[in-house]
Amino acid sequence: MISGFRKLIVLACLLVIAGGGYLAWERYLRVHANAPPEGIVGQVACQLRLRDVKTSNLSPDDQPFLTNCLMGGYITKSDLDDAGLSP
């Protein structure tokens, strides 16, 4: 009886650990999916996305991507103003 209870506790712990790992991985993917690459590649990616927005080729993830570009220093507020994205 005690052996079965221990197995049940171990199984419950493994399920909690696996569930937490899954949720952490999903969160990681959501956060980093919209992040621009780093360095010169990031700057070019941000400039290309900004150019696409200016030509009205909009996609659903433009706002978070460009926000990350702005926070990363790859584009400036005046770049967003020129694209007509200022609030």
C-alpha positions as CSV (number, residue, x, y, z in Angstrom):
1,M,0.0,0.0,0.0
2,I,2.8,2.4,0.9
3,S,4.7,1.5,-2.3
4,G,1.7,2.4,-4.4
5,F,1.2,5.7,-2.5
6,R,4.9,6.6,-3.1
7,K,4.5,5.8,-6.8
8,L,1.5,8.1,-6.9
9,I,3.4,10.9,-5.2
10,V,6.3,10.5,-7.6
11,L,4.0,10.5,-10.6
12,A,2.3,13.7,-9.3
13,C,5.6,15.4,-8.8
14,L,6.7,14.4,-12.3
15,L,3.5,15.8,-13.8
16,V,3.9,19.1,-12.0
17,I,7.5,19.4,-13.1
18,A,6.7,18.5,-16.7
19,G,3.7,21.0,-16.7
20,G,5.9,23.8,-15.3
21,G,8.6,23.1,-17.9
22,Y,6.0,23.2,-20.6
23,L,4.5,26.5,-19.5
24,A,8.0,28.0,-19.1
25,W,9.0,26.9,-22.6
26,E,5.8,28.3,-24.1
27,R,6.3,31.6,-22.3
28,Y,9.9,31.7,-23.5
29,L,8.8,31.1,-27.1
30,R,6.1,33.8,-26.9
31,V,8.5,36.4,-25.5
32,H,11.3,35.8,-27.9
33,A,9.2,35.2,-31.0
34,N,8.8,38.9,-31.6
35,A,12.2,39.9,-30.5
36,P,14.5,41.2,-33.4
37,P,17.9,39.6,-33.9
38,E,20.8,41.3,-32.3
39,G,23.5,43.5,-33.9
40,I,23.6,44.6,-37.5
41,V,21.2,41.8,-38.5
42,G,18.7,43.2,-35.9
43,Q,19.0,46.7,-37.3
44,V,18.4,45.5,-40.8
45,A,15.5,43.4,-39.8
46,C,13.9,46.4,-38.0
47,Q,14.5,48.7,-40.9
48,L,13.0,46.2,-43.4
49,R,9.9,45.7,-41.2
50,L,9.5,49.4,-40.9
51,R,9.7,49.8,-44.7
52,D,7.1,47.1,-45.1
53,V,4.8,48.9,-42.6
54,K,5.3,52.2,-44.6
55,T,4.2,50.4,-47.8
56,S,1.1,49.1,-46.0
57,N,2.2,45.5,-45.9
58,L,0.9,45.0,-42.4
59,S,1.2,41.8,-40.4
60,P,-0.3,41.0,-36.9
61,D,3.0,41.0,-35.1
62,D,4.3,44.4,-36.4
63,Q,3.5,46.3,-33.3
64,P,5.4,44.1,-30.8
65,F,8.3,43.6,-33.2
66,L,8.7,47.4,-33.8
67,T,8.3,48.0,-30.1
68,N,11.2,45.7,-29.4
69,C,13.1,47.4,-32.2
70,L,12.5,50.8,-30.5
71,M,13.5,49.5,-27.1
72,G,16.6,47.8,-28.5
73,G,17.7,51.1,-30.1
74,Y,17.5,49.8,-33.7
75,I,15.0,52.4,-34.7
76,T,14.0,55.8,-33.2
77,K,10.7,57.5,-32.4
78,S,11.1,59.7,-35.4
79,D,11.3,56.6,-37.6
80,L,8.0,55.5,-36.2
81,D,6.6,59.0,-36.8
82,D,7.8,59.0,-40.4
83,A,5.9,55.7,-40.9
84,G,2.8,57.2,-39.5
85,L,2.8,54.9,-36.4
86,S,3.0,57.6,-33.7
87,P,0.1,57.7,-31.3
